[in-house]
Amino acid sequence: MAEWVKIGDAIVGRRRPTYVIGEIGINHNGDVEVAKELIDVAARAGAQAVKFQKRTPHISTPEDMRHVVRQTPWGEMTYLDYRYRVEFEAEQYAEVAAHAADRGVDWFASPWDVPAVEFLEELGVSCHKVASASVTDLEMLAALHETGKPIILSTGMSTLEQIDRAVEVLDTDQLVILHATSTYPLPAEEANLRTIHTLQERYGVPVGYSGHETGLEISLAAVALGAVAVERHITLDNAMWGSDQAASLEPQPFVDLVRDIRTVELALGDGVKRVMPGEHKPMARLRRHTDAVIAAS
């Protein structure tokens, strides 16, 4: 077990700056230029990382969905064809990696199958993220463990027993767990933020929060409760086409989120009770009894 985990140049753990991840996912809609703009959004906000998703569509797409026809901005196509349409390959990710490096932002992805793990390893990502949908994919988890890289594990739609099994496969030496609820968008009554403490106590690893709410308050409360990382979906515009856009943060709210997270970090302090510098003048003006008088009484 580790109290902190090194991801890229960042240390993720207690009493460290909250590790903020801008979840781009597939909100780029298969357009590298949109992906670059979203990386710029994350960099301007002060996030340390951006995250994508990587699938091998003919493996990760459920059989019963492959031939379902859907309307897309590129015309009518099967779901499988759509999955290929929005998927970045090595050439596109090379552009993404170069742009992220230029902006001082780390990048990684959630692989959805074993070949996707191998694909990301060839690109030299600093860590891997396990999406909530993959918590029970033990074959892929084993492949991730074999990389020796830090792992970030989201825990949406999972029981503690399922998480136990995932943690057993992944090990805890370089593991960060994110509390999550996979409801899009997330209502406050389903956030269940006290689970952050449950996961901290059960696994003894750094625990953060992956949010799917529309506002900022729940993510800020997670930081106040001890979340060491916060992941939020980001978009250029909530009105863009795509399943995750509506539950994502537009550029200015994401900037506001990171700013407010840093304010909460300052406000948390170190827990040592003492008279603060700003209290001395009010104390001299308002207190009727000095410590000397109280001591003598």
C-alpha positions as YAML, in Angstrom:
chain: A
units: angstrom
residues:
- id: 1
  name: MET
  ca: [0.00, 0.00, 0.00]
- id: 2
  name: ALA
  ca: [1.12, 3.57, -0.64]
- id: 3
  name: GLU
  ca: [-0.03, 6.84, 0.90]
- id: 4
  name: TRP
  ca: [0.88, 8.60, -2.31]
- id: 5
  name: VAL
  ca: [1.39, 7.69, -5.97]
- id: 6
  name: LYS
  ca: [3.61, 9.44, -8.50]
- id: 7
  name: ILE
  ca: [1.88, 10.08, -11.84]
- id: 8
  name: GLY
  ca: [4.06, 11.87, -14.36]
- id: 9
  name: ASP
  ca: [5.60, 14.75, -12.41]
- id: 10
  name: ALA
  ca: [2.77, 14.91, -9.87]
- id: 11
  name: ILE
  ca: [2.52, 13.32, -6.43]
- id: 12
  name: VAL
  ca: [-1.05, 12.19, -5.70]
- id: 13
  name: GLY
  ca: [-1.90, 11.77, -2.05]
- id: 14
  name: ARG
  ca: [-2.83, 13.45, 1.21]
- id: 15
  name: ARG
  ca: [-1.50, 16.97, 1.85]
- id: 16
  name: ARG
  ca: [-0.57, 17.29, -1.81]
- id: 17
  name: PRO
  ca: [-2.29, 19.57, -4.33]
- id: 18
  name: THR
  ca: [-5.49, 17.93, -5.54]
- id: 19
  name: TYR
  ca: [-4.76, 16.10, -8.79]
- id: 20
  name: VAL
  ca: [-7.26, 17.51, -11.28]
- id: 21
  name: ILE
  ca: [-8.07, 15.51, -14.41]
- id: 22
  name: GLY
  ca: [-9.98, 16.98, -17.34]
- id: 23
  name: GLU
  ca: [-11.89, 14.01, -18.75]
- id: 24
  name: ILE
  ca: [-12.01, 14.56, -22.52]
- id: 25
  name: GLY
  ca: [-13.19, 11.00, -23.14]
- id: 26
  name: ILE
  ca: [-14.84, 11.00, -26.54]
- id: 27
  name: ASN
  ca: [-16.04, 14.62, -26.35]
- id: 28
  name: HIS
  ca: [-13.60, 15.35, -29.18]
- id: 29
  name: ASN
  ca: [-15.99, 13.49, -31.53]
- id: 30
  name: GLY
  ca: [-13.07, 12.08, -33.48]
- id: 31
  name: ASP
  ca: [-11.57, 15.51, -34.25]
- id: 32
  name: VAL
  ca: [-7.95, 16.04, -33.18]
- id: 33
  name: GLU
  ca: [-8.34, 19.82, -33.32]
- id: 34
  name: VAL
  ca: [-11.21, 19.67, -30.84]
- id: 35
  name: ALA
  ca: [-9.06, 17.44, -28.62]
- id: 36
  name: LYS
  ca: [-6.28, 20.03, -28.73]
- id: 37
  name: GLU
  ca: [-8.72, 22.80, -27.80]
- id: 38
  name: LEU
  ca: [-9.86, 20.75, -24.81]
- id: 39
  name: ILE
  ca: [-6.26, 20.21, -23.75]
- id: 40
  name: ASP
  ca: [-5.86, 23.99, -23.89]
- id: 41
  name: VAL
  ca: [-8.93, 24.35, -21.66]
- id: 42
  name: ALA
  ca: [-7.41, 22.01, -19.08]
- id: 43
  name: ALA
  ca: [-4.04, 23.75, -19.20]
- id: 44
  name: ARG
  ca: [-5.55, 27.23, -18.77]
- id: 45
  name: ALA
  ca: [-7.58, 25.99, -15.81]
- id: 46
  name: GLY
  ca: [-4.49, 24.59, -14.10]
- id: 47
  name: ALA
  ca: [-5.40, 20.89, -14.31]
- id: 48
  name: GLN
  ca: [-2.50, 18.45, -14.16]
- id: 49
  name: ALA
  ca: [-3.88, 15.92, -16.65]
- id: 50
  name: VAL
  ca: [-6.37, 15.11, -19.37]
- id: 51
  name: LYS
  ca: [-7.86, 11.70, -19.99]
- id: 52
  name: PHE
  ca: [-9.18, 10.02, -23.12]
- id: 53
  name: GLN
  ca: [-10.79, 6.65, -23.84]
- id: 54
  name: LYS
  ca: [-9.28, 3.96, -26.05]
- id: 55
  name: ARG
  ca: [-11.26, 1.09, -27.50]
- id: 56
  name: THR
  ca: [-10.73, -1.66, -30.02]
- id: 57
  name: PRO
  ca: [-14.30, -1.33, -31.33]
- id: 58
  name: HIS
  ca: [-14.81, -4.84, -32.70]
- id: 59
  name: ILE
  ca: [-13.82, -6.21, -29.27]
- id: 60
  name: SER
  ca: [-15.33, -3.71, -26.85]
- id: 61
  name: THR
  ca: [-18.64, -3.08, -28.63]
- id: 62
  name: PRO
  ca: [-21.35, -5.47, -27.36]
- id: 63
  name: GLU
  ca: [-22.54, -7.93, -29.99]
- id: 64
  name: ASP
  ca: [-26.19, -6.86, -29.69]
- id: 65
  name: MET
  ca: [-25.28, -3.22, -30.35]
- id: 66
  name: ARG
  ca: [-22.89, -3.53, -33.26]
- id: 67
  name: HIS
  ca: [-25.49, -3.34, -36.02]
- id: 68
  name: VAL
  ca: [-27.89, -0.94, -34.33]
- id: 69
  name: VAL
  ca: [-28.34, 2.03, -36.66]
- id: 70
  name: ARG
  ca: [-28.06, 5.51, -35.18]
- id: 71
  name: GLN
  ca: [-28.13, 9.07, -36.42]
- id: 72
  name: THR
  ca: [-24.80, 10.90, -36.16]
- id: 73
  name: PRO
  ca: [-23.38, 14.22, -37.39]
- id: 74
  name: TRP
  ca: [-21.75, 12.19, -40.16]
- id: 75
  name: GLY
  ca: [-24.96, 10.58, -41.29]
- id: 76
  name: GLU
  ca: [-26.75, 7.34, -40.47]
- id: 77
  name: MET
  ca: [-24.40, 4.50, -39.50]
- id: 78
  name: THR
  ca: [-24.23, 1.39, -37.36]
- id: 79
  name: TYR
  ca: [-23.07, 1.74, -33.79]
- id: 80
  name: LEU
  ca: [-19.89, -0.20, -34.62]
- id: 81
  name: ASP
  ca: [-19.08, 2.15, -37.51]
- id: 82
  name: TYR
  ca: [-19.74, 5.10, -35.21]
- id: 83
  name: ARG
  ca: [-17.30, 3.69, -32.64]
- id: 84
  name: TYR
  ca: [-14.61, 3.48, -35.30]
- id: 85
  name: ARG
  ca: [-15.47, 6.99, -36.52]
- id: 86
  name: VAL
  ca: [-14.70, 8.64, -33.18]
- id: 87
  name: GLU
  ca: [-11.67, 6.49, -32.28]
- id: 88
  name: PHE
  ca: [-8.18, 8.00, -32.43]
- id: 89
  name: GLU
  ca: [-5.37, 5.86, -33.75]
- id: 90
  name: ALA
  ca: [-1.61, 6.15, -33.18]
- id: 91
  name: GLU
  ca: [-1.08, 9.10, -35.54]
- id: 92
  name: GLN
  ca: [-3.81, 11.14, -33.87]
- id: 93
  name: TYR
  ca: [-2.63, 10.28, -30.38]
- id: 94
  name: ALA
  ca: [0.91, 11.31, -31.33]
- id: 95
  name: GLU
  ca: [-0.51, 14.77, -32.07]
- id: 96
  name: VAL
  ca: [-2.45, 14.72, -28.81]
- id: 97
  name: ALA
  ca: [0.65, 13.70, -26.84]
- id: 98
  name: ALA
  ca: [2.80, 16.41, -28.41]
- id: 99
  name: HIS
  ca: [0.18, 19.08, -27.78]
- id: 100
  name: ALA
  ca: [-0.31, 18.01, -24.17]
- id: 101
  name: ALA
  ca: [3.45, 18.06, -23.57]
- id: 102
  name: ASP
  ca: [3.66, 21.53, -25.10]
- id: 103
  name: ARG
  ca: [0.93, 22.74, -22.73]
- id: 104
  name: GLY
  ca: [2.50, 21.10, -19.67]
- id: 105
  name: VAL
  ca: [-0.38, 18.68, -19.16]
- id: 106
  name: ASP
  ca: [-0.06, 14.92, -18.70]
- id: 107
  name: TRP
  ca: [-2.33, 12.68, -20.76]
- id: 108
  name: PHE
  ca: [-3.52, 9.11, -20.46]
- id: 109
  name: ALA
  ca: [-6.62, 7.08, -21.26]
- id: 110
  name: SER
  ca: [-9.06, 4.44, -20.12]
- id: 111
  name: PRO
  ca: [-8.45, 1.28, -22.15]
- id: 112
  name: TRP
  ca: [-11.57, -0.81, -22.74]
- id: 113
  name: ASP
  ca: [-9.85, -4.06, -23.80]
- id: 114
  name: VAL
  ca: [-6.48, -5.79, -23.72]
- id: 115
  name: PRO
  ca: [-5.30, -4.62, -27.19]
- id: 116
  name: ALA
  ca: [-6.08, -1.06, -26.07]
- id: 117
  name: VAL
  ca: [-3.74, -1.54, -23.11]
- id: 118
  name: GLU
  ca: [-0.99, -2.63, -25.51]
- id: 119
  name: PHE
  ca: [-1.77, 0.31, -27.79]
- id: 120
  name: LEU
  ca: [-1.40, 2.82, -24.94]
- id: 121
  name: GLU
  ca: [1.78, 1.17, -23.69]
- id: 122
  name: GLU
  ca: [3.36, 1.67, -27.11]
- id: 123
  name: LEU
  ca: [2.56, 5.36, -26.80]
- id: 124
  name: GLY
  ca: [4.32, 5.55, -23.43]
- id: 125
  name: VAL
  ca: [1.50, 6.83, -21.22]
- id: 126
  name: SER
  ca: [2.49, 7.62, -17.63]
- id: 127
  name: CYS
  ca: [-0.44, 5.72, -16.10]
- id: 128
  name: HIS
  ca: [-3.70, 3.95, -16.94]
- id: 129
  name: LYS
  ca: [-7.26, 4.64, -15.86]
- id: 130
  name: VAL
  ca: [-9.83, 1.91, -15.29]
- id: 131
  name: ALA
  ca: [-13.30, 3.09, -16.25]
- id: 132
  name: SER
  ca: [-16.16, 2.11, -13.96]
- id: 133
  name: ALA
  ca: [-17.51, -0.11, -16.75]
- id: 134
  name: SER
  ca: [-14.30, -2.16, -16.63]
- id: 135
  name: VAL
  ca: [-14.07, -2.89, -12.90]
- id: 136
  name: THR
  ca: [-15.09, -6.52, -13.46]
- id: 137
  name: ASP
  ca: [-12.93, -7.08, -16.58]
- id: 138
  name: LEU
  ca: [-10.32, -9.13, -14.74]
- id: 139
  name: GLU
  ca: [-8.41, -10.07, -17.91]
- id: 140
  name: MET
  ca: [-7.84, -6.42, -18.74]
- id: 141
  name: LEU
  ca: [-7.02, -5.56, -15.13]
- id: 142
  name: ALA
  ca: [-4.33, -8.24, -15.16]
- id: 143
  name: ALA
  ca: [-2.89, -6.76, -18.35]
- id: 144
  name: LEU
  ca: [-2.84, -3.34, -16.70]
- id: 145
  name: HIS
  ca: [-1.06, -4.73, -13.63]
- id: 146
  name: GLU
  ca: [1.58, -6.26, -15.87]
- id: 147
  name: THR
  ca: [2.51, -2.81, -17.22]
- id: 148
  name: GLY
  ca: [3.90, -1.80, -13.82]
- id: 149
  name: LYS
  ca: [2.36, 1.65, -14.31]
- id: 150
  name: PRO
  ca: [0.28, 3.58, -11.76]
- id: 151
  name: ILE
  ca: [-3.43, 2.75, -12.05]
- id: 152
  name: ILE
  ca: [-6.43, 4.99, -11.34]
- id: 153
  name: LEU
  ca: [-9.53, 2.91, -10.62]
- id: 154
  name: SER
  ca: [-13.02, 4.38, -10.90]
- id: 155
  name: THR
  ca: [-15.66, 2.57, -8.87]
- id: 156
  name: GLY
  ca: [-19.03, 3.60, -10.28]
- id: 157
  name: MET
  ca: [-21.80, 0.95, -10.46]
- id: 158
  name: SER
  ca: [-19.66, -1.43, -8.39]
- id: 159
  name: THR
  ca: [-20.14, -3.29, -5.13]
- id: 160
  name: LEU
  ca: [-17.40, -3.42, -2.50]
- id: 161
  name: GLU
  ca: [-16.91, -7.09, -3.33]
- id: 162
  name: GLN
  ca: [-16.30, -6.25, -6.99]
- id: 163
  name: ILE
  ca: [-13.86, -3.53, -6.01]
- id: 164
  name: ASP
  ca: [-12.12, -5.97, -3.64]
- id: 165
  name: ARG
  ca: [-11.52, -8.34, -6.53]
- id: 166
  name: ALA
  ca: [-10.27, -5.57, -8.81]
- id: 167
  name: VAL
  ca: [-7.87, -4.31, -6.13]
- id: 168
  name: GLU
  ca: [-6.64, -7.88, -5.56]
- id: 169
  name: VAL
  ca: [-5.70, -8.09, -9.25]
- id: 170
  name: LEU
  ca: [-4.26, -4.58, -9.53]
- id: 171
  name: ASP
  ca: [-2.41, -4.58, -6.18]
- id: 172
  name: THR
  ca: [-2.18, -1.44, -4.05]
- id: 173
  name: ASP
  ca: [1.42, -0.34, -4.55]
- id: 174
  name: GLN
  ca: [0.62, 2.22, -7.28]
- id: 175
  name: LEU
  ca: [-3.15, 2.48, -7.03]
- id: 176
  name: VAL
  ca: [-5.41, 5.50, -6.78]
- id: 177
  name: ILE
  ca: [-9.13, 4.80, -6.30]
- id: 178
  name: LEU
  ca: [-11.83, 7.24, -7.37]
- id: 179
  name: HIS
  ca: [-15.24, 7.21, -5.75]
- id: 180
  name: ALA
  ca: [-17.83, 7.58, -8.51]
- id: 181
  name: THR
  ca: [-21.52, 7.19, -9.21]
- id: 182
  name: SER
  ca: [-22.23, 6.41, -12.85]
- id: 183
  name: THR
  ca: [-25.45, 8.39, -13.17]
- id: 184
  name: TYR
  ca: [-25.38, 11.02, -15.93]
- id: 185
  name: PRO
  ca: [-26.01, 13.72, -14.86]
- id: 186
  name: LEU
  ca: [-25.52, 12.94, -11.18]
- id: 187
  name: PRO
  ca: [-28.22, 14.08, -8.72]
- id: 188
  name: ALA
  ca: [-26.96, 15.13, -5.28]
- id: 189
  name: GLU
  ca: [-28.85, 12.35, -3.52]
- id: 190
  name: GLU
  ca: [-26.82, 9.73, -5.41]
- id: 191
  name: ALA
  ca: [-23.37, 11.27, -4.82]
- id: 192
  name: ASN
  ca: [-22.84, 9.45, -1.49]
- id: 193
  name: LEU
  ca: [-19.58, 11.30, -0.81]
- id: 194
  name: ARG
  ca: [-18.97, 9.65, 2.55]
- id: 195
  name: THR
  ca: [-17.95, 6.60, 0.51]
- id: 196
  name: ILE
  ca: [-14.62, 8.44, 0.09]
- id: 197
  name: HIS
  ca: [-13.92, 7.64, 3.76]
- id: 198
  name: THR
  ca: [-15.15, 4.07, 3.32]
- id: 199
  name: LEU
  ca: [-12.70, 3.46, 0.49]
- id: 200
  name: GLN
  ca: [-9.83, 5.15, 2.34]
- id: 201
  name: GLU
  ca: [-10.34, 2.94, 5.37]
- id: 202
  name: ARG
  ca: [-10.88, -0.27, 3.41]
- id: 203
  name: TYR
  ca: [-7.95, -0.06, 0.98]
- id: 204
  name: GLY
  ca: [-5.44, 2.35, 2.53]
- id: 205
  name: VAL
  ca: [-4.63, 4.00, -0.81]
- id: 206
  name: PRO
  ca: [-5.13, 7.56, -2.09]
- id: 207
  name: VAL
  ca: [-8.83, 8.11, -2.85]
- id: 208
  name: GLY
  ca: [-10.29, 10.77, -5.12]
- id: 209
  name: TYR
  ca: [-13.57, 11.58, -6.79]
- id: 210
  name: SER
  ca: [-14.86, 11.24, -10.36]
- id: 211
  name: GLY
  ca: [-17.94, 13.41, -10.79]
- id: 212
  name: HIS
  ca: [-20.76, 13.45, -13.31]
- id: 213
  name: GLU
  ca: [-22.84, 16.24, -11.79]
- id: 214
  name: THR
  ca: [-23.58, 19.47, -13.66]
- id: 215
  name: GLY
  ca: [-22.35, 21.95, -11.01]
- id: 216
  name: LEU
  ca: [-19.25, 22.44, -8.88]
- id: 217
  name: GLU
  ca: [-20.50, 22.03, -5.31]
- id: 218
  name: ILE
  ca: [-20.29, 18.24, -5.03]
- id: 219
  name: SER
  ca: [-16.73, 18.12, -6.37]
- id: 220
  name: LEU
  ca: [-15.67, 20.83, -3.92]
- id: 221
  name: ALA
  ca: [-17.32, 18.94, -1.06]
- id: 222
  name: ALA
  ca: [-15.36, 15.84, -2.12]
- id: 223
  name: VAL
  ca: [-12.10, 17.78, -1.72]
- id: 224
  name: ALA
  ca: [-13.21, 19.01, 1.71]
- id: 225
  name: LEU
  ca: [-13.88, 15.37, 2.65]
- id: 226
  name: GLY
  ca: [-10.36, 14.36, 1.69]
- id: 227
  name: ALA
  ca: [-10.47, 13.48, -2.02]
- id: 228
  name: VAL
  ca: [-6.90, 13.69, -3.33]
- id: 229
  name: ALA
  ca: [-7.95, 13.82, -7.00]
- id: 230
  name: VAL
  ca: [-10.93, 15.16, -8.90]
- id: 231
  name: GLU
  ca: [-11.90, 14.09, -12.41]
- id: 232
  name: ARG
  ca: [-14.57, 15.94, -14.37]
- id: 233
  name: HIS
  ca: [-15.68, 15.67, -17.99]
- id: 234
  name: ILE
  ca: [-14.94, 18.79, -20.02]
- id: 235
  name: THR
  ca: [-16.47, 20.06, -23.26]
- id: 236
  name: LEU
  ca: [-16.20, 23.09, -25.49]
- id: 237
  name: ASP
  ca: [-19.99, 23.42, -25.47]
- id: 238
  name: ASN
  ca: [-22.71, 21.42, -23.69]
- id: 239
  name: ALA
  ca: [-24.79, 21.64, -26.88]
- id: 240
  name: MET
  ca: [-22.23, 19.68, -28.92]
- id: 241
  name: TRP
  ca: [-23.31, 16.27, -30.20]
- id: 242
  name: GLY
  ca: [-22.36, 13.32, -28.01]
- id: 243
  name: SER
  ca: [-23.59, 11.29, -25.06]
- id: 244
  name: ASP
  ca: [-21.27, 12.86, -22.46]
- id: 245
  name: GLN
  ca: [-21.48, 16.52, -23.48]
- id: 246
  name: ALA
  ca: [-24.48, 17.50, -21.33]
- id: 247
  name: ALA
  ca: [-22.89, 16.24, -18.10]
- id: 248
  name: SER
  ca: [-19.56, 17.92, -18.85]
- id: 249
  name: LEU
  ca: [-18.15, 21.27, -17.72]
- id: 250
  name: GLU
  ca: [-17.68, 24.01, -20.27]
- id: 251
  name: PRO
  ca: [-14.36, 25.94, -20.20]
- id: 252
  name: GLN
  ca: [-15.23, 28.71, -17.71]
- id: 253
  name: PRO
  ca: [-16.90, 26.44, -15.14]
- id: 254
  name: PHE
  ca: [-13.86, 24.14, -15.31]
- id: 255
  name: VAL
  ca: [-11.58, 27.12, -14.68]
- id: 256
  name: ASP
  ca: [-13.84, 28.04, -11.75]
- id: 257
  name: LEU
  ca: [-13.67, 24.49, -10.40]
- id: 258
  name: VAL
  ca: [-9.89, 24.35, -10.32]
- id: 259
  name: ARG
  ca: [-9.72, 27.84, -8.76]
- id: 260
  name: ASP
  ca: [-12.22, 26.84, -6.07]
- id: 261
  name: ILE
  ca: [-10.43, 23.55, -5.37]
- id: 262
  name: ARG
  ca: [-7.25, 25.51, -4.65]
- id: 263
  name: THR
  ca: [-9.21, 27.81, -2.32]
- id: 264
  name: VAL
  ca: [-10.66, 24.81, -0.45]
- id: 265
  name: GLU
  ca: [-7.14, 23.36, -0.09]
- id: 266
  name: LEU
  ca: [-5.94, 26.60, 1.53]
- id: 267
  name: ALA
  ca: [-8.99, 26.73, 3.78]
- id: 268
  name: LEU
  ca: [-8.49, 23.19, 5.07]
- id: 269
  name: GLY
  ca: [-5.25, 24.19, 6.80]
- id: 270
  name: ASP
  ca: [-3.20, 21.81, 8.91]
- id: 271
  name: GLY
  ca: [-5.66, 21.10, 11.74]
- id: 272
  name: VAL
  ca: [-3.55, 22.75, 14.44]
- id: 273
  name: LYS
  ca: [-5.72, 25.08, 16.56]
- id: 274
  name: ARG
  ca: [-4.02, 28.45, 17.09]
- id: 275
  name: VAL
  ca: [-4.76, 32.16, 17.02]
- id: 276
  name: MET
  ca: [-4.43, 33.30, 13.41]
- id: 277
  name: PRO
  ca: [-2.64, 36.55, 12.43]
- id: 278
  name: GLY
  ca: [-5.88, 38.22, 11.43]
- id: 279
  name: GLU
  ca: [-7.37, 37.56, 14.87]
- id: 280
  name: HIS
  ca: [-4.88, 39.58, 16.95]
- id: 281
  name: LYS
  ca: [-6.42, 43.01, 16.44]
- id: 282
  name: PRO
  ca: [-10.02, 41.84, 17.03]
- id: 283
  name: MET
  ca: [-8.82, 39.92, 20.11]
- id: 284
  name: ALA
  ca: [-7.18, 43.04, 21.58]
- id: 285
  name: ARG
  ca: [-10.27, 45.10, 20.86]
- id: 286
  name: LEU
  ca: [-13.02, 42.68, 21.88]
- id: 287
  name: ARG
  ca: [-11.68, 40.53, 24.72]
- id: 288
  name: ARG
  ca: [-12.33, 41.86, 28.24]
- id: 289
  name: HIS
  ca: [-9.88, 39.49, 29.93]
- id: 290
  name: THR
  ca: [-6.29, 38.89, 28.90]
- id: 291
  name: ASP
  ca: [-4.60, 35.51, 29.31]
- id: 292
  name: ALA
  ca: [-2.62, 36.95, 32.24]
- id: 293
  name: VAL
  ca: [-5.77, 37.94, 34.11]
- id: 294
  name: ILE
  ca: [-7.36, 34.57, 33.41]
- id: 295
  name: ALA
  ca: [-4.25, 32.75, 34.60]
- id: 296
  name: ALA
  ca: [-4.22, 34.72, 37.84]
- id: 297
  name: SER
  ca: [-7.89, 34.12, 38.61]
...
